[in-house]
Amino acid sequence: MIKLSLVILAVLTVLIATGLRWREARIPAVRAARPAGWVATQKRALNRWVTAATAASLATILLLGGLHWLKVVQQ
């Protein structure tokens, strides 16, 4: 079960980060506010990955916790 949760967490992190990057590229206001400089770009990318990892961990907890409670209720 631990391996499954790590796989789900990794896959969701990549998918959410890709979605956030796509969203940043599509919205004109966000694209216009893009900071100049290498450090600012790296901070923005790190912020995107941390946000994605946070959302993925919450989704994994809710998904596997919900599956656990379904198993408990059925017994």
Buried (B, 14 or more C-beta within 10 A) or exposed (E): EEEEBEEBBEEBBEBBBEEBBEEBEEEEEEEEEEEEEEEEEEEBEEEBBEBBBEBBBEBBEEEBEEEEEEEEEEE
